[in-house]
Amino acid sequence: MQILAIVWHPNAAWGALDDTGKLTYLKTLDDAIAQTRAGGVVVLGWSKIDKTLPKAPKEGFVGVFGFGDAAQVHAFEKVVGEADWYKYFDSTNISVDLDGATAAEPHRIYARMLDVPAD
C-alpha cells in the first residue's frame, strides 16, 4: 500500500478568512474527499501533530491516506491542488511505499534502502 502523509499548517491567506469563510471552505473539501474515496482512496485520518517530540515538524497537523499505487497518489494530489488546498495551507507531502512491517531483521530493510550490502 502506498501511503501519503500531508503535513500542513494554515498560512496567512487562511488567517485572513473570517470564521464563516473558513467553514465554507472546509465544507468544500467534503466533495474532494468524497471524490477520492469513490476512486479507492482510504482516508486513514487526520490529527494535530504531537509537538512534545524533540524533532517534531514545524507544521501542526497531518492527514494520512492509503492508495493502491503511486499513480493514485498523484491523482489525489491533483485533486488536493484543484481544491485550493495550497492557497490556504503550507504543506509537506510525503509519499511512501512501506516495506518491512513484519521483517525479522529490520536492518536488512535499512541496508537495502541505503545501498549497503547486507550480511
Jmol script that loads the backbone (N, CA, C; Angstrom):
load data "model"
ATOM      1  N   MET A   1       0.843  -1.185   0.000  1.00  0.00           N
ATOM      2  CA  MET A   1       0.000   0.000   0.000  1.00  0.00           C
ATOM      3  C   MET A   1       0.880   1.237   0.000  1.00  0.00           C
ATOM      4  N   GLN A   2       0.539   2.158  -0.848  1.00  0.00           N
ATOM      5  CA  GLN A   2       1.205   3.464  -0.896  1.00  0.00           C
ATOM      6  C   GLN A   2       0.535   4.364   0.140  1.00  0.00           C
ATOM      7  N   ILE A   3       1.340   5.057   0.920  1.00  0.00           N
ATOM      8  CA  ILE A   3       0.834   5.954   1.958  1.00  0.00           C
ATOM      9  C   ILE A   3       1.219   7.388   1.607  1.00  0.00           C
ATOM     10  N   LEU A   4       0.300   8.308   1.813  1.00  0.00           N
ATOM     11  CA  LEU A   4       0.592   9.736   1.670  1.00  0.00           C
ATOM     12  C   LEU A   4       0.268  10.415   2.984  1.00  0.00           C
ATOM     13  N   ALA A   5       1.247  11.113   3.526  1.00  0.00           N
ATOM     14  CA  ALA A   5       1.034  11.948   4.709  1.00  0.00           C
ATOM     15  C   ALA A   5       1.197  13.391   4.266  1.00  0.00           C
ATOM     16  N   ILE A   6       0.167  14.189   4.491  1.00  0.00           N
ATOM     17  CA  ILE A   6       0.247  15.616   4.200  1.00  0.00           C
ATOM     18  C   ILE A   6       0.415  16.322   5.541  1.00  0.00           C
ATOM     19  N   VAL A   7       1.613  16.840   5.749  1.00  0.00           N
ATOM     20  CA  VAL A   7       1.937  17.557   6.976  1.00  0.00           C
ATOM     21  C   VAL A   7       1.707  19.035   6.658  1.00  0.00           C
ATOM     22  N   TRP A   8       0.845  19.697   7.411  1.00  0.00           N
ATOM     23  CA  TRP A   8       0.391  21.018   6.995  1.00  0.00           C
ATOM     24  C   TRP A   8       0.160  21.971   8.157  1.00  0.00           C
ATOM     25  N   HIS A   9       0.036  23.244   7.777  1.00  0.00           N
ATOM     26  CA  HIS A   9      -0.264  24.301   8.740  1.00  0.00           C
ATOM     27  C   HIS A   9      -0.954  25.448   8.008  1.00  0.00           C
ATOM     28  N   PRO A  10      -1.955  26.084   8.628  1.00  0.00           N
ATOM     29  CA  PRO A  10      -2.622  27.219   7.989  1.00  0.00           C
ATOM     30  C   PRO A  10      -1.634  28.354   7.707  1.00  0.00           C
ATOM     31  N   ASN A  11      -1.848  29.054   6.592  1.00  0.00           N
ATOM     32  CA  ASN A  11      -0.987  30.189   6.257  1.00  0.00           C
ATOM     33  C   ASN A  11      -1.741  31.513   6.401  1.00  0.00           C
ATOM     34  N   ALA A  12      -1.150  32.592   5.941  1.00  0.00           N
ATOM     35  CA  ALA A  12      -1.736  33.930   6.101  1.00  0.00           C
ATOM     36  C   ALA A  12      -3.076  34.066   5.371  1.00  0.00           C
ATOM     37  N   ALA A  13      -3.220  33.430   4.210  1.00  0.00           N
ATOM     38  CA  ALA A  13      -4.493  33.507   3.472  1.00  0.00           C
ATOM     39  C   ALA A  13      -5.621  32.884   4.287  1.00  0.00           C
ATOM     40  N   TRP A  14      -5.320  31.794   4.988  1.00  0.00           N
ATOM     41  CA  TRP A  14      -6.315  31.173   5.870  1.00  0.00           C
ATOM     42  C   TRP A  14      -6.665  32.124   7.010  1.00  0.00           C
ATOM     43  N   GLY A  15      -5.650  32.702   7.605  1.00  0.00           N
ATOM     44  CA  GLY A  15      -5.867  33.632   8.714  1.00  0.00           C
ATOM     45  C   GLY A  15      -6.682  34.842   8.318  1.00  0.00           C
ATOM     46  N   ALA A  16      -6.649  35.220   7.044  1.00  0.00           N
ATOM     47  CA  ALA A  16      -7.399  36.386   6.569  1.00  0.00           C
ATOM     48  C   ALA A  16      -8.889  36.098   6.408  1.00  0.00           C
ATOM     49  N   LEU A  17      -9.277  34.824   6.367  1.00  0.00           N
ATOM     50  CA  LEU A  17     -10.701  34.476   6.253  1.00  0.00           C
ATOM     51  C   LEU A  17     -11.397  34.641   7.592  1.00  0.00           C
ATOM     52  N   ASP A  18     -12.666  35.053   7.557  1.00  0.00           N
ATOM     53  CA  ASP A  18     -13.441  35.046   8.798  1.00  0.00           C
ATOM     54  C   ASP A  18     -13.929  33.624   9.047  1.00  0.00           C
ATOM     55  N   ASP A  19     -14.537  33.389  10.203  1.00  0.00           N
ATOM     56  CA  ASP A  19     -14.965  32.033  10.562  1.00  0.00           C
ATOM     57  C   ASP A  19     -15.945  31.449   9.551  1.00  0.00           C
ATOM     58  N   THR A  20     -16.833  32.267   9.010  1.00  0.00           N
ATOM     59  CA  THR A  20     -17.792  31.781   8.014  1.00  0.00           C
ATOM     60  C   THR A  20     -17.063  31.340   6.755  1.00  0.00           C
ATOM     61  N   GLY A  21     -16.099  32.130   6.312  1.00  0.00           N
ATOM     62  CA  GLY A  21     -15.314  31.770   5.136  1.00  0.00           C
ATOM     63  C   GLY A  21     -14.515  30.501   5.355  1.00  0.00           C
ATOM     64  N   LYS A  22     -13.957  30.351   6.557  1.00  0.00           N
ATOM     65  CA  LYS A  22     -13.194  29.143   6.874  1.00  0.00           C
ATOM     66  C   LYS A  22     -14.089  27.907   6.836  1.00  0.00           C
ATOM     67  N   LEU A  23     -15.254  27.998   7.464  1.00  0.00           N
ATOM     68  CA  LEU A  23     -16.161  26.851   7.491  1.00  0.00           C
ATOM     69  C   LEU A  23     -16.677  26.529   6.091  1.00  0.00           C
ATOM     70  N   THR A  24     -16.975  27.547   5.314  1.00  0.00           N
ATOM     71  CA  THR A  24     -17.436  27.332   3.940  1.00  0.00           C
ATOM     72  C   THR A  24     -16.373  26.592   3.143  1.00  0.00           C
ATOM     73  N   TYR A  25     -15.122  27.027   3.271  1.00  0.00           N
ATOM     74  CA  TYR A  25     -14.053  26.335   2.550  1.00  0.00           C
ATOM     75  C   TYR A  25     -13.910  24.896   3.025  1.00  0.00           C
ATOM     76  N   LEU A  26     -13.913  24.691   4.330  1.00  0.00           N
ATOM     77  CA  LEU A  26     -13.755  23.332   4.862  1.00  0.00           C
ATOM     78  C   LEU A  26     -14.855  22.411   4.347  1.00  0.00           C
ATOM     79  N   LYS A  27     -16.060  22.927   4.221  1.00  0.00           N
ATOM     80  CA  LYS A  27     -17.159  22.108   3.698  1.00  0.00           C
ATOM     81  C   LYS A  27     -16.934  21.749   2.226  1.00  0.00           C
ATOM     82  N   THR A  28     -16.249  22.619   1.461  1.00  0.00           N
ATOM     83  CA  THR A  28     -15.971  22.279   0.063  1.00  0.00           C
ATOM     84  C   THR A  28     -14.998  21.113  -0.035  1.00  0.00           C
ATOM     85  N   LEU A  29     -14.192  20.913   0.989  1.00  0.00           N
ATOM     86  CA  LEU A  29     -13.271  19.778   0.988  1.00  0.00           C
ATOM     87  C   LEU A  29     -14.004  18.444   1.063  1.00  0.00           C
ATOM     88  N   ASP A  30     -15.218  18.449   1.616  1.00  0.00           N
ATOM     89  CA  ASP A  30     -16.004  17.219   1.699  1.00  0.00           C
ATOM     90  C   ASP A  30     -16.205  16.604   0.318  1.00  0.00           C
ATOM     91  N   ASP A  31     -16.483  17.452  -0.683  1.00  0.00           N
ATOM     92  CA  ASP A  31     -16.687  16.948  -2.046  1.00  0.00           C
ATOM     93  C   ASP A  31     -15.401  16.335  -2.594  1.00  0.00           C
ATOM     94  N   ALA A  32     -14.271  16.985  -2.335  1.00  0.00           N
ATOM     95  CA  ALA A  32     -12.992  16.458  -2.816  1.00  0.00           C
ATOM     96  C   ALA A  32     -12.675  15.116  -2.161  1.00  0.00           C
ATOM     97  N   ILE A  33     -12.925  15.022  -0.868  1.00  0.00           N
ATOM     98  CA  ILE A  33     -12.668  13.763  -0.159  1.00  0.00           C
ATOM     99  C   ILE A  33     -13.608  12.670  -0.668  1.00  0.00           C
ATOM    100  N   ALA A  34     -14.881  12.997  -0.866  1.00  0.00           N
ATOM    101  CA  ALA A  34     -15.839  12.011  -1.380  1.00  0.00           C
ATOM    102  C   ALA A  34     -15.411  11.521  -2.765  1.00  0.00           C
ATOM    103  N   GLN A  35     -14.935  12.434  -3.601  1.00  0.00           N
ATOM    104  CA  GLN A  35     -14.481  12.079  -4.945  1.00  0.00           C
ATOM    105  C   GLN A  35     -13.311  11.103  -4.872  1.00  0.00           C
ATOM    106  N   THR A  36     -12.380  11.355  -3.990  1.00  0.00           N
ATOM    107  CA  THR A  36     -11.209  10.481  -3.907  1.00  0.00           C
ATOM    108  C   THR A  36     -11.557   9.138  -3.273  1.00  0.00           C
ATOM    109  N   ARG A  37     -12.462   9.144  -2.293  1.00  0.00           N
ATOM    110  CA  ARG A  37     -12.906   7.865  -1.702  1.00  0.00           C
ATOM    111  C   ARG A  37     -13.574   7.005  -2.760  1.00  0.00           C
ATOM    112  N   ALA A  38     -14.375   7.632  -3.622  1.00  0.00           N
ATOM    113  CA  ALA A  38     -15.041   6.889  -4.697  1.00  0.00           C
ATOM    114  C   ALA A  38     -14.021   6.275  -5.645  1.00  0.00           C
ATOM    115  N   GLY A  39     -12.838   6.889  -5.736  1.00  0.00           N
ATOM    116  CA  GLY A  39     -11.772   6.379  -6.587  1.00  0.00           C
ATOM    117  C   GLY A  39     -10.866   5.370  -5.893  1.00  0.00           C
ATOM    118  N   GLY A  40     -11.188   4.996  -4.654  1.00  0.00           N
ATOM    119  CA  GLY A  40     -10.432   3.967  -3.959  1.00  0.00           C
ATOM    120  C   GLY A  40      -9.469   4.446  -2.893  1.00  0.00           C
ATOM    121  N   VAL A  41      -9.412   5.748  -2.666  1.00  0.00           N
ATOM    122  CA  VAL A  41      -8.527   6.267  -1.623  1.00  0.00           C
ATOM    123  C   VAL A  41      -9.085   5.902  -0.255  1.00  0.00           C
ATOM    124  N   VAL A  42      -8.208   5.466   0.643  1.00  0.00           N
ATOM    125  CA  VAL A  42      -8.600   5.166   2.016  1.00  0.00           C
ATOM    126  C   VAL A  42      -8.118   6.322   2.895  1.00  0.00           C
ATOM    127  N   VAL A  43      -9.065   6.991   3.529  1.00  0.00           N
ATOM    128  CA  VAL A  43      -8.701   8.064   4.460  1.00  0.00           C
ATOM    129  C   VAL A  43      -8.374   7.400   5.790  1.00  0.00           C
ATOM    130  N   LEU A  44      -7.099   7.451   6.173  1.00  0.00           N
ATOM    131  CA  LEU A  44      -6.674   6.831   7.423  1.00  0.00           C
ATOM    132  C   LEU A  44      -6.896   7.761   8.607  1.00  0.00           C
ATOM    133  N   GLY A  45      -6.957   9.070   8.359  1.00  0.00           N
ATOM    134  CA  GLY A  45      -7.307  10.001   9.418  1.00  0.00           C
ATOM    135  C   GLY A  45      -6.515  11.289   9.405  1.00  0.00           C
ATOM    136  N   TRP A  46      -6.905  12.176  10.302  1.00  0.00           N
ATOM    137  CA  TRP A  46      -6.285  13.486  10.470  1.00  0.00           C
ATOM    138  C   TRP A  46      -5.974  13.685  11.946  1.00  0.00           C
ATOM    139  N   SER A  47      -4.970  14.510  12.235  1.00  0.00           N
ATOM    140  CA  SER A  47      -4.609  14.733  13.629  1.00  0.00           C
ATOM    141  C   SER A  47      -3.757  15.984  13.780  1.00  0.00           C
ATOM    142  N   LYS A  48      -3.768  16.531  14.987  1.00  0.00           N
ATOM    143  CA  LYS A  48      -2.744  17.503  15.362  1.00  0.00           C
ATOM    144  C   LYS A  48      -1.462  16.714  15.569  1.00  0.00           C
ATOM    145  N   ILE A  49      -0.330  17.339  15.294  1.00  0.00           N
ATOM    146  CA  ILE A  49       0.963  16.686  15.485  1.00  0.00           C
ATOM    147  C   ILE A  49       1.405  16.865  16.929  1.00  0.00           C
ATOM    148  N   ASP A  50       1.921  15.803  17.500  1.00  0.00           N
ATOM    149  CA  ASP A  50       2.453  15.827  18.862  1.00  0.00           C
ATOM    150  C   ASP A  50       3.741  16.646  18.855  1.00  0.00           C
ATOM    151  N   LYS A  51       3.673  17.858  19.379  1.00  0.00           N
ATOM    152  CA  LYS A  51       4.820  18.772  19.370  1.00  0.00           C
ATOM    153  C   LYS A  51       5.771  18.532  20.544  1.00  0.00           C
ATOM    154  N   THR A  52       5.471  17.542  21.388  1.00  0.00           N
ATOM    155  CA  THR A  52       6.345  17.294  22.530  1.00  0.00           C
ATOM    156  C   THR A  52       7.593  16.505  22.133  1.00  0.00           C
ATOM    157  N   LEU A  53       7.611  15.964  20.926  1.00  0.00           N
ATOM    158  CA  LEU A  53       8.795  15.238  20.474  1.00  0.00           C
ATOM    159  C   LEU A  53       9.895  16.229  20.081  1.00  0.00           C
ATOM    160  N   PRO A  54      11.147  15.904  20.365  1.00  0.00           N
ATOM    161  CA  PRO A  54      12.224  16.856  20.112  1.00  0.00           C
ATOM    162  C   PRO A  54      12.441  17.194  18.636  1.00  0.00           C
ATOM    163  N   LYS A  55      12.078  16.336  17.716  1.00  0.00           N
ATOM    164  CA  LYS A  55      12.284  16.591  16.284  1.00  0.00           C
ATOM    165  C   LYS A  55      10.954  16.751  15.541  1.00  0.00           C
ATOM    166  N   ALA A  56       9.930  17.242  16.228  1.00  0.00           N
ATOM    167  CA  ALA A  56       8.608  17.436  15.601  1.00  0.00           C
ATOM    168  C   ALA A  56       8.716  18.478  14.482  1.00  0.00           C
ATOM    169  N   PRO A  57       7.923  18.318  13.423  1.00  0.00           N
ATOM    170  CA  PRO A  57       7.957  19.300  12.332  1.00  0.00           C
ATOM    171  C   PRO A  57       7.355  20.630  12.768  1.00  0.00           C
ATOM    172  N   LYS A  58       7.653  21.670  11.981  1.00  0.00           N
ATOM    173  CA  LYS A  58       7.111  22.995  12.298  1.00  0.00           C
ATOM    174  C   LYS A  58       5.603  23.049  12.054  1.00  0.00           C
ATOM    175  N   GLU A  59       5.128  22.252  11.086  1.00  0.00           N
ATOM    176  CA  GLU A  59       3.691  22.218  10.819  1.00  0.00           C
ATOM    177  C   GLU A  59       2.976  21.578  11.998  1.00  0.00           C
ATOM    178  N   GLY A  60       1.684  21.902  12.138  1.00  0.00           N
ATOM    179  CA  GLY A  60       0.969  21.427  13.309  1.00  0.00           C
ATOM    180  C   GLY A  60      -0.051  20.325  13.093  1.00  0.00           C
ATOM    181  N   PHE A  61      -0.268  19.918  11.823  1.00  0.00           N
ATOM    182  CA  PHE A  61      -1.335  18.967  11.528  1.00  0.00           C
ATOM    183  C   PHE A  61      -0.877  17.961  10.483  1.00  0.00           C
ATOM    184  N   VAL A  62      -1.598  16.824  10.405  1.00  0.00           N
ATOM    185  CA  VAL A  62      -1.289  15.812   9.402  1.00  0.00           C
ATOM    186  C   VAL A  62      -2.575  15.127   8.952  1.00  0.00           C
ATOM    187  N   GLY A  63      -2.625  14.787   7.674  1.00  0.00           N
ATOM    188  CA  GLY A  63      -3.657  13.929   7.114  1.00  0.00           C
ATOM    189  C   GLY A  63      -2.951  12.730   6.515  1.00  0.00           C
ATOM    190  N   VAL A  64      -3.487  11.525   6.728  1.00  0.00           N
ATOM    191  CA  VAL A  64      -2.824  10.310   6.244  1.00  0.00           C
ATOM    192  C   VAL A  64      -3.826   9.516   5.394  1.00  0.00           C
ATOM    193  N   PHE A  65      -3.358   9.095   4.220  1.00  0.00           N
ATOM    194  CA  PHE A  65      -4.221   8.460   3.242  1.00  0.00           C
ATOM    195  C   PHE A  65      -3.533   7.223   2.672  1.00  0.00           C
ATOM    196  N   GLY A  66      -4.316   6.220   2.282  1.00  0.00           N
ATOM    197  CA  GLY A  66      -3.790   4.995   1.697  1.00  0.00           C
ATOM    198  C   GLY A  66      -4.242   4.834   0.255  1.00  0.00           C
ATOM    199  N   PHE A  67      -3.345   4.279  -0.589  1.00  0.00           N
ATOM    200  CA  PHE A  67      -3.594   4.145  -2.021  1.00  0.00           C
ATOM    201  C   PHE A  67      -3.112   2.793  -2.511  1.00  0.00           C
ATOM    202  N   GLY A  68      -3.623   2.381  -3.642  1.00  0.00           N
ATOM    203  CA  GLY A  68      -3.184   1.135  -4.255  1.00  0.00           C
ATOM    204  C   GLY A  68      -1.828   1.259  -4.917  1.00  0.00           C
ATOM    205  N   ASP A  69      -1.510   2.459  -5.451  1.00  0.00           N
ATOM    206  CA  ASP A  69      -0.227   2.644  -6.130  1.00  0.00           C
ATOM    207  C   ASP A  69       0.115   4.131  -6.209  1.00  0.00           C
ATOM    208  N   ALA A  70       1.310   4.402  -6.718  1.00  0.00           N
ATOM    209  CA  ALA A  70       1.800   5.784  -6.792  1.00  0.00           C
ATOM    210  C   ALA A  70       0.954   6.640  -7.734  1.00  0.00           C
ATOM    211  N   ALA A  71       0.395   6.037  -8.779  1.00  0.00           N
ATOM    212  CA  ALA A  71      -0.439   6.806  -9.708  1.00  0.00           C
ATOM    213  C   ALA A  71      -1.654   7.389  -8.989  1.00  0.00           C
ATOM    214  N   GLN A  72      -2.234   6.634  -8.060  1.00  0.00           N
ATOM    215  CA  GLN A  72      -3.369   7.149  -7.280  1.00  0.00           C
ATOM    216  C   GLN A  72      -2.932   8.312  -6.391  1.00  0.00           C
ATOM    217  N   VAL A  73      -1.719   8.247  -5.855  1.00  0.00           N
ATOM    218  CA  VAL A  73      -1.204   9.344  -5.024  1.00  0.00           C
ATOM    219  C   VAL A  73      -1.148  10.620  -5.851  1.00  0.00           C
ATOM    220  N   HIS A  74      -0.627  10.519  -7.054  1.00  0.00           N
ATOM    221  CA  HIS A  74      -0.504  11.697  -7.913  1.00  0.00           C
ATOM    222  C   HIS A  74      -1.870  12.235  -8.326  1.00  0.00           C
ATOM    223  N   ALA A  75      -2.813  11.351  -8.589  1.00  0.00           N
ATOM    224  CA  ALA A  75      -4.177  11.785  -8.922  1.00  0.00           C
ATOM    225  C   ALA A  75      -4.808  12.489  -7.725  1.00  0.00           C
ATOM    226  N   PHE A  76      -4.587  11.961  -6.525  1.00  0.00           N
ATOM    227  CA  PHE A  76      -5.119  12.571  -5.304  1.00  0.00           C
ATOM    228  C   PHE A  76      -4.504  13.955  -5.090  1.00  0.00           C
ATOM    229  N   GLU A  77      -3.206  14.071  -5.287  1.00  0.00           N
ATOM    230  CA  GLU A  77      -2.531  15.352  -5.099  1.00  0.00           C
ATOM    231  C   GLU A  77      -3.080  16.392  -6.066  1.00  0.00           C
ATOM    232  N   LYS A  78      -3.444  15.948  -7.251  1.00  0.00           N
ATOM    233  CA  LYS A  78      -4.055  16.870  -8.227  1.00  0.00           C
ATOM    234  C   LYS A  78      -5.398  17.382  -7.704  1.00  0.00           C
ATOM    235  N   VAL A  79      -6.200  16.479  -7.133  1.00  0.00           N
ATOM    236  CA  VAL A  79      -7.494  16.879  -6.554  1.00  0.00           C
ATOM    237  C   VAL A  79      -7.276  17.855  -5.402  1.00  0.00           C
ATOM    238  N   VAL A  80      -6.269  17.593  -4.585  1.00  0.00           N
ATOM    239  CA  VAL A  80      -5.944  18.482  -3.462  1.00  0.00           C
ATOM    240  C   VAL A  80      -5.623  19.879  -3.986  1.00  0.00           C
ATOM    241  N   GLY A  81      -4.786  19.952  -5.001  1.00  0.00           N
ATOM    242  CA  GLY A  81      -4.424  21.246  -5.579  1.00  0.00           C
ATOM    243  C   GLY A  81      -5.618  21.967  -6.186  1.00  0.00           C
ATOM    244  N   GLU A  82      -6.468  21.223  -6.887  1.00  0.00           N
ATOM    245  CA  GLU A  82      -7.660  21.818  -7.508  1.00  0.00           C
ATOM    246  C   GLU A  82      -8.661  22.310  -6.475  1.00  0.00           C
ATOM    247  N   ALA A  83      -8.583  21.777  -5.262  1.00  0.00           N
ATOM    248  CA  ALA A  83      -9.472  22.209  -4.177  1.00  0.00           C
ATOM    249  C   ALA A  83      -8.908  23.433  -3.450  1.00  0.00           C
ATOM    250  N   ASP A  84      -7.883  24.059  -4.007  1.00  0.00           N
ATOM    251  CA  ASP A  84      -7.250  25.265  -3.444  1.00  0.00           C
ATOM    252  C   ASP A  84      -6.591  25.035  -2.088  1.00  0.00           C
ATOM    253  N   TRP A  85      -6.238  23.794  -1.787  1.00  0.00           N
ATOM    254  CA  TRP A  85      -5.590  23.487  -0.518  1.00  0.00           C
ATOM    255  C   TRP A  85      -4.349  24.350  -0.303  1.00  0.00           C
ATOM    256  N   TYR A  86      -3.517  24.450  -1.340  1.00  0.00           N
ATOM    257  CA  TYR A  86      -2.242  25.149  -1.199  1.00  0.00           C
ATOM    258  C   TYR A  86      -2.406  26.665  -1.107  1.00  0.00           C
ATOM    259  N   LYS A  87      -3.578  27.142  -1.400  1.00  0.00           N
ATOM    260  CA  LYS A  87      -3.858  28.571  -1.215  1.00  0.00           C
ATOM    261  C   LYS A  87      -3.939  28.904   0.275  1.00  0.00           C
ATOM    262  N   TYR A  88      -4.437  27.973   1.073  1.00  0.00           N
ATOM    263  CA  TYR A  88      -4.690  28.242   2.492  1.00  0.00           C
ATOM    264  C   TYR A  88      -3.755  27.510   3.456  1.00  0.00           C
ATOM    265  N   PHE A  89      -3.032  26.524   2.963  1.00  0.00           N
ATOM    266  CA  PHE A  89      -2.211  25.717   3.862  1.00  0.00           C
ATOM    267  C   PHE A  89      -0.825  25.470   3.262  1.00  0.00           C
ATOM    268  N   ASP A  90       0.193  25.665   4.073  1.00  0.00           N
ATOM    269  CA  ASP A  90       1.552  25.293   3.698  1.00  0.00           C
ATOM    270  C   ASP A  90       1.706  23.815   4.033  1.00  0.00           C
ATOM    271  N   SER A  91       2.199  23.044   3.075  1.00  0.00           N
ATOM    272  CA  SER A  91       2.210  21.596   3.234  1.00  0.00           C
ATOM    273  C   SER A  91       3.534  20.975   2.826  1.00  0.00           C
ATOM    274  N   THR A  92       3.837  19.875   3.456  1.00  0.00           N
ATOM    275  CA  THR A  92       4.891  18.978   3.026  1.00  0.00           C
ATOM    276  C   THR A  92       4.210  17.638   2.777  1.00  0.00           C
ATOM    277  N   ASN A  93       4.316  17.147   1.547  1.00  0.00           N
ATOM    278  CA  ASN A  93       3.657  15.897   1.175  1.00  0.00           C
ATOM    279  C   ASN A  93       4.687  14.776   1.157  1.00  0.00           C
ATOM    280  N   ILE A  94       4.392  13.697   1.882  1.00  0.00           N
ATOM    281  CA  ILE A  94       5.310  12.571   1.990  1.00  0.00           C
ATOM    282  C   ILE A  94       4.592  11.327   1.472  1.00  0.00           C
ATOM    283  N   SER A  95       5.077  10.818   0.337  1.00  0.00           N
ATOM    284  CA  SER A  95       4.507   9.609  -0.250  1.00  0.00           C
ATOM    285  C   SER A  95       5.508   8.477  -0.076  1.00  0.00           C
ATOM    286  N   VAL A  96       5.047   7.352   0.463  1.00  0.00           N
ATOM    287  CA  VAL A  96       5.940   6.219   0.713  1.00  0.00           C
ATOM    288  C   VAL A  96       5.248   4.913   0.356  1.00  0.00           C
ATOM    289  N   ASP A  97       6.065   3.951  -0.063  1.00  0.00           N
ATOM    290  CA  ASP A  97       5.619   2.587  -0.303  1.00  0.00           C
ATOM    291  C   ASP A  97       6.300   1.757   0.784  1.00  0.00           C
ATOM    292  N   LEU A  98       5.607   1.564   1.884  1.00  0.00           N
ATOM    293  CA  LEU A  98       6.208   0.969   3.067  1.00  0.00           C
ATOM    294  C   LEU A  98       6.661  -0.470   2.835  1.00  0.00           C
ATOM    295  N   ASP A  99       7.747  -0.826   3.502  1.00  0.00           N
ATOM    296  CA  ASP A  99       8.324  -2.158   3.392  1.00  0.00           C
ATOM    297  C   ASP A  99       8.828  -2.580   4.766  1.00  0.00           C
ATOM    298  N   GLY A 100       8.781  -3.844   5.052  1.00  0.00           N
ATOM    299  CA  GLY A 100       9.421  -4.367   6.249  1.00  0.00           C
ATOM    300  C   GLY A 100       8.588  -4.417   7.509  1.00  0.00           C
ATOM    301  N   ALA A 101       7.290  -4.301   7.413  1.00  0.00           N
ATOM    302  CA  ALA A 101       6.448  -4.277   8.619  1.00  0.00           C
ATOM    303  C   ALA A 101       6.605  -5.531   9.465  1.00  0.00           C
ATOM    304  N   THR A 102       6.866  -6.655   8.826  1.00  0.00           N
ATOM    305  CA  THR A 102       6.994  -7.905   9.580  1.00  0.00           C
ATOM    306  C   THR A 102       8.398  -8.497   9.475  1.00  0.00           C
ATOM    307  N   ALA A 103       9.356  -7.669   9.061  1.00  0.00           N
ATOM    308  CA  ALA A 103      10.733  -8.160   8.888  1.00  0.00           C
ATOM    309  C   ALA A 103      11.327  -8.598  10.219  1.00  0.00           C
ATOM    310  N   ALA A 104      11.896  -9.801  10.230  1.00  0.00           N
ATOM    311  CA  ALA A 104      12.543 -10.314  11.438  1.00  0.00           C
ATOM    312  C   ALA A 104      13.874  -9.623  11.686  1.00  0.00           C
ATOM    313  N   GLU A 105      14.494  -9.132  10.609  1.00  0.00           N
ATOM    314  CA  GLU A 105      15.774  -8.433  10.709  1.00  0.00           C
ATOM    315  C   GLU A 105      15.651  -7.081  10.010  1.00  0.00           C
ATOM    316  N   PRO A 106      15.083  -6.092  10.686  1.00  0.00           N
ATOM    317  CA  PRO A 106      14.847  -4.794  10.055  1.00  0.00           C
ATOM    318  C   PRO A 106      16.102  -4.138   9.486  1.00  0.00           C
ATOM    319  N   HIS A 107      17.274  -4.499  10.000  1.00  0.00           N
ATOM    320  CA  HIS A 107      18.495  -3.883   9.472  1.00  0.00           C
ATOM    321  C   HIS A 107      18.655  -4.171   7.976  1.00  0.00           C
ATOM    322  N   ARG A 108      18.093  -5.278   7.510  1.00  0.00           N
ATOM    323  CA  ARG A 108      18.196  -5.608   6.086  1.00  0.00           C
ATOM    324  C   ARG A 108      17.387  -4.620   5.231  1.00  0.00           C
ATOM    325  N   ILE A 109      16.275  -4.151   5.754  1.00  0.00           N
ATOM    326  CA  ILE A 109      15.467  -3.148   5.038  1.00  0.00           C
ATOM    327  C   ILE A 109      16.255  -1.848   4.947  1.00  0.00           C
ATOM    328  N   TYR A 110      16.811  -1.410   6.088  1.00  0.00           N
ATOM    329  CA  TYR A 110      17.628  -0.190   6.089  1.00  0.00           C
ATOM    330  C   TYR A 110      18.805  -0.326   5.125  1.00  0.00           C
ATOM    331  N   ALA A 111      19.481  -1.466   5.165  1.00  0.00           N
ATOM    332  CA  ALA A 111      20.637  -1.687   4.307  1.00  0.00           C
ATOM    333  C   ALA A 111      20.250  -1.576   2.830  1.00  0.00           C
ATOM    334  N   ARG A 112      19.137  -2.199   2.442  1.00  0.00           N
ATOM    335  CA  ARG A 112      18.689  -2.129   1.051  1.00  0.00           C
ATOM    336  C   ARG A 112      18.367  -0.688   0.658  1.00  0.00           C
ATOM    337  N   MET A 113      17.665   0.043   1.536  1.00  0.00           N
ATOM    338  CA  MET A 113      17.301   1.432   1.220  1.00  0.00           C
ATOM    339  C   MET A 113      18.542   2.319   1.077  1.00  0.00           C
ATOM    340  N   LEU A 114      19.565   2.038   1.875  1.00  0.00           N
ATOM    341  CA  LEU A 114      20.777   2.865   1.896  1.00  0.00           C
ATOM    342  C   LEU A 114      21.900   2.318   1.019  1.00  0.00           C
ATOM    343  N   ASP A 115      21.577   1.297   0.217  1.00  0.00           N
ATOM    344  CA  ASP A 115      22.557   0.676  -0.683  1.00  0.00           C
ATOM    345  C   ASP A 115      23.788   0.168   0.063  1.00  0.00           C
ATOM    346  N   VAL A 116      23.547  -0.452   1.215  1.00  0.00           N
ATOM    347  CA  VAL A 116      24.623  -1.067   1.993  1.00  0.00           C
ATOM    348  C   VAL A 116      24.498  -2.577   1.828  1.00  0.00           C
ATOM    349  N   PRO A 117      25.563  -3.255   1.436  1.00  0.00           N
ATOM    350  CA  PRO A 117      25.487  -4.719   1.298  1.00  0.00           C
ATOM    351  C   PRO A 117      25.099  -5.366   2.617  1.00  0.00           C
ATOM    352  N   ALA A 118      24.073  -6.192   2.590  1.00  0.00           N
ATOM    353  CA  ALA A 118      23.641  -6.890   3.809  1.00  0.00           C
ATOM    354  C   ALA A 118      24.494  -8.142   3.994  1.00  0.00           C
ATOM    355  N   ASP A 119      24.676  -8.525   5.248  1.00  0.00           N
ATOM    356  CA  ASP A 119      25.485  -9.714   5.525  1.00  0.00           C
ATOM    357  C   ASP A 119      24.762 -10.977   5.154  1.00  0.00           C
TER     358      ASP A 119
END
end "model"
wireframe off; spacefill off
backbone 0.3
color backbone group
